[in-house]
Amino acid sequence: MIKISLKMPGSFEDSIKYIEYLHKLIWLSSREIIFWGSYNEGTDKWDEDAHPFLGCNDTFYFACADGEDFEEKDMDLIIEAYKKFGDHGIDAWIAIKRGIDVLEQHITPEYIAAKEWIKSCK
């Protein structure tokens, strides 16, 4: 689960890692790859915190608002997939995580290439 705190970690090294982590979240947000909501996948409840998720509306199901949570350890792969394949990379990452494919009209050569690339990285 993604956590954001206004309190910096104790050591200098941990502070640098935290700033890099925040930079990745901002990078993903600024490209509208992630969105923020108050639903907490970890507890399966709505709460007062902000929880990022990957947007995938109308990608796996018709006429559907949809999103997928992710963990901090996934962010580098998600960013690289987006840099290499654009939205196809995000769709492929979610499809692999869910174990299902996107809707037929979203299955493109780029999506297939992204899926193969992501699988080769794991």
TAKA-V871476 format. One record per backbone hydrogen bond with DSSP energy under -0.5 kcal/mol. NH is the residue of the N-H (numbers start at 0). CO is the residue of the C=O. E is the energy in kcal/mol with one decimal. If there is no record, write none. Layout:
NH;CO;E
NH;CO;E
This chain:
7;5;-0.6
14;10;-2.0
15;11;-2.3
16;12;-2.2
17;13;-2.2
18;14;-2.3
19;15;-2.4
20;16;-2.2
21;17;-2.5
22;18;-2.4
23;19;-2.0
24;20;-1.9
25;21;-2.5
26;22;-2.7
27;23;-2.5
28;24;-2.4
29;25;-2.9
30;26;-0.9
31;28;-1.9
32;27;-2.5
33;27;-1.0
34;52;-2.7
36;50;-2.3
39;37;-0.5
39;44;-3.3
40;38;-0.8
43;39;-1.7
44;39;-1.3
46;37;-2.9
50;36;-3.2
50;48;-0.5
52;34;-2.3
53;67;-3.1
54;32;-1.4
55;65;-2.3
57;63;-1.9
58;55;-1.5
59;55;-0.6
63;60;-0.6
65;63;-0.5
67;53;-2.1
73;70;-1.8
74;70;-0.5
74;71;-1.5
77;73;-2.3
78;74;-2.6
79;75;-2.4
80;76;-2.7
81;77;-2.1
82;78;-2.6
83;79;-2.3
84;80;-2.6
85;81;-2.5
87;84;-1.2
88;85;-1.2
89;85;-1.1
90;86;-2.7
91;87;-2.4
92;88;-2.2
93;89;-2.4
94;90;-2.6
95;91;-2.5
96;92;-2.3
97;93;-2.8
98;94;-1.9
99;94;-1.4
102;58;-3.1
105;102;-2.2
106;103;-1.5
107;105;-1.1
111;107;-2.5
112;108;-2.4
113;109;-2.5
114;110;-2.5
115;111;-2.3
116;112;-2.5
117;113;-2.8
118;114;-2.3
119;115;-1.8
120;116;-0.9
120;117;-0.9
121;117;-0.8
121;118;-0.7
